[in-house]
Amino acid sequence: MPHDNIYTQKQRDYLLKISILFLLFFILYGLKEYLTSFLGSIIIYILFLPLFRFLVEKKRWKTSLTAFFIILLSFIVIVLPFLFLSVLLTDKIVYYTTHYQEITKFISNIEDFIGFRLNDRATIASIATNVGSYLSGLFPSLVTGTLDVFIILGLMYFVMYYLLINNRSLNELVYKFLPFRKETIIELTEELKASVNANVLGLGIISLVQAVLVGLGFLLFGLPDPLFWGLISFFAAFIPVLGTPLVWGPGSIYLVTTGHSAAGIGLAIYGAILVMNIDNVLRLYIAKKIGDTHPLITMIGVVLGIPLFGILGLVIGPLMISYLLLLFKVYEHEFDGGALNQNPDE
């Protein structure tokens, strides 16, 4: 004999939703160490999806073969250079941390130039060690954390593979489960693509050009390690306003305080006129072609992202802020005098 359920339909609905959210919370909590894998797979998926669809739908390549090709291409173009830069930068950071006498010598030159003492040597050595350890921790380690790096990359490309081969059905799921009208979802999707392109491609191109210019400047004006400081400039250029002056500014001061005043002034002029202006020109051009992100969003995103995701937070942080603002926009469009009022039946 069938028994009546003690819950009403509404109660069952709430309990089911609570159960789903409860399980999702624990799954996400368990995978928190590998959250960058999922975020990275989504970012690379968005970047390479147009090429994937072109090869599959226009050139008639096999879906699985194209997915493997995109994975290999993204690894060669994005992941491998990033890992190489991480290893190179980490080695240099560790070197300067253990050879902090070079930093104290730089401080001594500044003290002699300005005429008074800034601080004691023990404090400077402690600061150099702590800063070096913090900066080293921002980059993935291939020496002490090889297994973690391979797990992160493997999980990222595993997810990305299935995103690619199921990209059309994925669109249907998005339309089905997102609580918005189809027109709003399309608009949201386009703006998310523009945000990824602006934060990854746009800022990446600007940072690369500025890094090359700073490295050339260090080489031309006789500063040591131009390649290293060029790489530092690449990551610094993601930070709005401050950016590359954090690198070529101290370089100029170093030259002046070591008796190379002409070279120091020359580097300052080079940085202020060429490096800074090329940044402004590229931002205007890229804003028209790809999209642009407000400097305030980038700054807040960097401050938020770096403690959570390490050096990848330079990209992921601004994206998170951009997505949040997009959701506010969607809410306003759907429920605050927008689509809901215009189409109450939907």
Protein Blocks (a to p, Z undefined) as FASTA:
>chain_A
ZZddfbdfklmmmmmmmmmmmmmmmmmmmmmmmmmmmmmmmmmmmmmmmmmmmmmmmnop
afklmmmmmmmmmmmmmmmmmmmmmmmmmmmmmmmmmmmmlmmmmmmmmmmmnopafbdf
klmmmmmmmmmmmmmmmpccfklmmmmmmmmmmmmmmmmmmmmmmmmmmmmmmmmmpccd
fklmmmmmmmmmmmmmmmmmmmmmmmmmmmmmmmmmmmmnopahklmmmmmmmmmmmpgh
klmmlmmmmmmmmmmmnopamlmmmmmmmmmmmmmmmmmmmmmmmmmmnopcdfklmmmm
mmmmmmmnommlmmmmmmmmmmmmmmmmmmmmmmnoplmmmmmmZZ
